[in-house]
Amino acid sequence: MAFAPTCWLGVPFENARRAYYADKQWPVELRRNYTSPVQALLRIPFEEGPGYLFKGGFPIAASQFLFWSVYCYLYVWLKNKLFFWWVYCDISYDICKASFIGISFATASAVSYPFYQTREMVDLWPKERGGHCTWNNSYRQCAKWMLENMEIQYFNFFRNYPYWFRRYGAQALIGMWMADNLGMMSNCNETFNSLESQFPNFSESN
């Protein structure tokens, strides 16, 4: 419920960034002369209309929704089910947390990144002979085609993943670690008294 209305928030920033770099490729007489992505973000609503900032937002919003939904849900689920690792088995809580974050992040990335890649496929992949787009310039049709051909094309849908990881993935890993340290990733209101958030030495003293 939280990620459904917020997954669109990154679309305007992504469109402004793309508009800034695309503007440099146009002939001089057609350029908007954006000086930075921030300036493009501020100028586009007045020059192109507010709707331009959300143009083509489906693949980005779908990717964000799937990533954060799977990432957070799976992390909390693993933490709740395997709390005995550090409560009873005396495994370092940092090791447990790193394992849960790694599993959750890898799963969420595998599910969500192909939707982010749809934009690259529609916009940047070579066109068919005559300049015809395989998916008629439709992100929705491209995403549908990806799902239908997932078993034979899956690895191709992860092109440029290291670039995505540097821009978004590293921040998600750090953010989850900090959120857990603050007691936000627990299904219990009393985080200091719940088993899944207690450290072994505190459990013994209580």
C-alpha positions as CSV (number, residue, x, y, z in Angstrom):
1,M,0.0,0.0,0.0
2,A,2.9,2.4,0.7
3,F,4.8,1.6,-2.4
4,A,1.9,1.8,-4.9
5,P,1.4,5.6,-4.7
6,T,5.1,6.4,-4.2
7,C,6.7,4.3,-7.0
8,W,6.0,7.1,-9.5
9,L,8.0,9.7,-7.6
10,G,11.3,8.8,-9.3
11,V,9.8,9.1,-12.9
12,P,10.1,13.0,-13.2
13,F,13.7,12.9,-12.0
14,E,14.6,10.1,-14.5
15,N,12.9,12.0,-17.4
16,A,14.6,15.2,-16.5
17,R,18.0,13.5,-16.4
18,R,17.3,11.9,-19.8
19,A,16.1,15.1,-21.3
20,Y,19.3,16.9,-20.2
21,Y,21.6,14.3,-21.8
22,A,19.4,14.0,-24.9
23,D,19.4,17.7,-25.4
24,K,23.1,17.6,-26.0
25,Q,22.6,15.3,-29.0
26,W,20.2,17.5,-30.9
27,P,21.2,20.1,-33.5
28,V,22.1,23.4,-32.0
29,E,19.1,25.2,-33.4
30,L,16.7,22.6,-31.7
31,R,18.4,22.4,-28.3
32,R,16.7,23.6,-25.1
33,N,20.1,24.4,-23.6
34,Y,19.6,22.8,-20.3
35,T,22.5,23.4,-18.0
36,S,21.8,20.6,-15.6
37,P,19.3,17.9,-14.9
38,V,17.9,20.0,-12.0
39,Q,17.3,22.9,-14.4
40,A,15.6,20.6,-16.9
41,L,13.3,19.4,-14.0
42,L,12.3,23.0,-13.3
43,R,11.9,24.1,-16.8
44,I,10.1,21.2,-18.4
45,P,6.7,21.6,-16.6
46,F,6.5,25.2,-18.0
47,E,7.9,24.6,-21.5
48,E,6.7,21.0,-22.3
49,G,3.8,20.6,-19.8
50,P,3.7,18.7,-16.4
51,G,2.7,15.5,-18.2
52,Y,6.0,15.3,-20.0
53,L,7.8,14.5,-16.7
54,F,5.7,11.4,-16.4
55,K,5.9,10.3,-20.0
56,G,7.0,6.6,-20.3
57,G,6.8,6.2,-16.5
58,F,5.3,2.6,-16.6
59,P,8.6,0.6,-16.6
60,I,10.2,2.8,-14.0
61,A,7.2,2.7,-11.7
62,A,6.7,-1.0,-12.1
63,S,10.4,-1.7,-11.4
64,Q,10.3,0.5,-8.3
65,F,7.1,-1.1,-7.0
66,L,8.3,-4.6,-7.5
67,F,11.7,-4.0,-6.1
68,W,10.7,-2.3,-2.8
69,S,7.7,-4.6,-2.2
70,V,9.8,-7.8,-2.6
71,Y,12.9,-6.3,-0.9
72,C,11.1,-5.2,2.3
73,Y,8.6,-8.0,2.5
74,L,11.2,-10.7,2.1
75,Y,13.7,-9.1,4.5
76,V,11.1,-8.8,7.3
77,W,9.9,-12.4,6.5
78,L,13.4,-13.8,6.8
79,K,14.1,-11.8,10.0
80,N,10.9,-13.1,11.6
81,K,11.4,-16.7,10.6
82,L,15.1,-17.0,11.4
83,F,15.3,-14.9,14.6
84,F,16.6,-17.9,16.4
85,W,19.9,-17.6,14.5
86,W,21.1,-14.8,16.8
87,V,18.8,-15.3,19.8
88,Y,19.5,-19.0,20.4
89,C,22.4,-20.0,18.0
90,D,24.6,-17.0,19.0
91,I,25.4,-16.1,15.4
92,S,26.5,-12.5,15.0
93,Y,23.5,-10.3,14.3
94,D,25.4,-8.4,11.7
95,I,26.1,-11.6,9.8
96,C,22.5,-12.5,10.0
97,K,21.4,-9.1,8.8
98,A,23.9,-9.1,6.0
99,S,22.6,-12.5,4.8
100,F,19.0,-11.5,4.9
101,I,19.7,-8.2,3.1
102,G,21.7,-10.0,0.4
103,I,19.0,-12.6,-0.2
104,S,16.3,-10.1,-0.3
105,F,18.2,-7.7,-2.5
106,A,19.2,-10.4,-5.0
107,T,15.6,-11.6,-5.3
108,A,14.1,-8.1,-5.6
109,S,16.6,-7.2,-8.3
110,A,16.0,-10.3,-10.3
111,V,12.2,-9.6,-10.3
112,S,12.3,-5.8,-10.9
113,Y,15.3,-5.0,-13.1
114,P,13.9,-6.5,-16.3
115,F,11.0,-3.9,-16.1
116,Y,13.6,-1.1,-15.8
117,Q,15.3,-2.6,-18.8
118,T,12.2,-2.3,-21.0
119,R,12.8,1.4,-21.4
120,E,16.3,0.7,-22.7
121,M,14.9,-1.9,-25.1
122,V,12.2,0.3,-26.5
123,D,14.2,3.5,-26.7
124,L,17.8,2.4,-27.4
125,W,17.8,-1.2,-28.9
126,P,18.3,-1.4,-32.7
127,K,15.1,-1.1,-34.6
128,E,13.8,-3.6,-37.3
129,R,14.5,-2.9,-40.9
130,G,12.7,0.3,-41.9
131,G,13.0,1.8,-38.4
132,H,10.0,-0.2,-37.2
133,C,9.9,-0.9,-33.4
134,T,9.2,-4.5,-32.4
135,W,6.9,-3.3,-29.7
136,N,5.4,-0.3,-31.5
137,N,7.1,2.0,-29.0
138,S,5.0,0.6,-26.2
139,Y,6.6,-0.2,-22.9
140,R,3.6,-2.2,-21.9
141,Q,3.9,-4.4,-25.0
142,C,7.6,-4.8,-24.4
143,A,7.1,-5.9,-20.8
144,K,4.5,-8.4,-22.0
145,W,6.9,-9.7,-24.6
146,M,9.6,-10.0,-21.9
147,L,7.4,-12.1,-19.6
148,E,6.4,-14.4,-22.5
149,N,10.0,-14.9,-23.5
150,M,11.6,-14.9,-20.1
151,E,12.8,-18.5,-20.3
152,I,15.0,-17.9,-23.4
153,Q,16.0,-14.2,-23.0
154,Y,16.3,-13.7,-19.3
155,F,20.0,-13.0,-19.1
156,N,19.7,-10.4,-21.9
157,F,17.3,-8.5,-19.7
158,F,20.1,-7.7,-17.2
159,R,22.3,-5.6,-19.5
160,N,23.8,-2.6,-17.8
161,Y,22.9,-4.0,-14.4
162,P,26.2,-2.8,-12.8
163,Y,25.3,0.8,-13.8
164,W,21.9,0.4,-12.1
165,F,23.5,-1.0,-9.0
166,R,25.9,1.9,-8.7
167,R,23.0,4.4,-9.0
168,Y,20.3,2.7,-7.0
169,G,21.3,-0.7,-5.6
170,A,24.1,0.5,-3.3
171,Q,21.7,3.1,-1.8
172,A,19.1,0.4,-1.2
173,L,21.5,-1.8,0.6
174,I,22.7,1.0,2.9
175,G,19.2,2.2,3.5
176,M,18.0,-1.2,4.6
177,W,20.9,-1.6,7.0
178,M,20.2,1.8,8.5
179,A,16.4,1.2,8.7
180,D,17.0,-2.0,10.6
181,N,19.4,-0.3,13.0
182,L,16.7,2.2,13.8
183,G,14.2,-0.6,14.5
184,M,12.0,0.1,11.5
185,M,12.1,-3.4,10.0
186,S,10.2,-5.2,12.7
187,N,6.6,-6.4,12.8
188,C,6.3,-5.6,16.5
189,N,5.6,-2.2,17.9
190,E,7.8,-2.8,21.0
191,T,11.0,-3.4,19.1
192,F,13.2,-3.6,22.2
193,N,11.1,-6.3,23.7
194,S,10.4,-8.4,20.6
195,L,12.5,-11.6,20.1
196,E,13.3,-10.8,16.5
197,S,15.0,-7.5,17.3
198,Q,16.9,-8.6,20.5
199,F,20.6,-9.3,20.7
200,P,21.6,-12.5,22.5
201,N,23.2,-10.7,25.5
202,F,20.0,-8.6,26.0
203,S,17.8,-11.7,25.7
204,E,19.7,-13.4,28.5
205,S,19.6,-10.4,30.8
206,N,15.8,-10.0,30.3
